[in-house]
Amino acid sequence: MPVVRIADIDRRALALLLARYELDLRLVGPATDIPASYWGECEAGMQGGILFARSDTPVHSALHEGAHYVCMDTERRVGLNTDAGGDFAEEDAVCYLQILLADELQGVGRARMLADMDEWGYTFRLGSASAWFADDAADARAWLVHQGLLDAAGRLTFKLRY
């Protein structure tokens, strides 16, 4: 099953979701190189508070890069250009957050995000994104709560890490 692409969803809803985190979604034309893309190809790029993508960019890529922006501290956010950086704990938190953000987008949702992450090749100790999320992601959730990005009940706060 092909992964969900930005062309498959309401782009305005994605832009509004990202804007809640002070991120500006900028779509570039077909076959145009995506500025500040770490992975190249159709993968989203980040520069400052701008998330660059194309209509063929996977939604998981846009949400993953957006989650990096949310999870990084202010100093890294200001200097952000292509490489989000961060440590393993932050990367796990980014993956967890992108899964929760998927629930905010009609036509995506948590189950589809987990399937798309597996399809694209994300790797987790338990063999799948869904097994990781269900049984091995307590530390990622705790990190997000500690940073104020989730409340104690695990709901999005729509705040940035500072």
Secondary structure, DSSP 8 states (H G I E B T S, - for coil): ----BGGGS-HHHHHHHHHTTT-EEEE--TT---TTBSS-TT--EEETTEEEE-TTSBHHHHHHHHHHHHHS-HHHHHT-BS-----HHHHHHHHHHHHHHHTTSTTTHHHHHHHHHHHHT---TTSSHHHHHHHT-HHHHHHHHHTTSB-TTS-B------
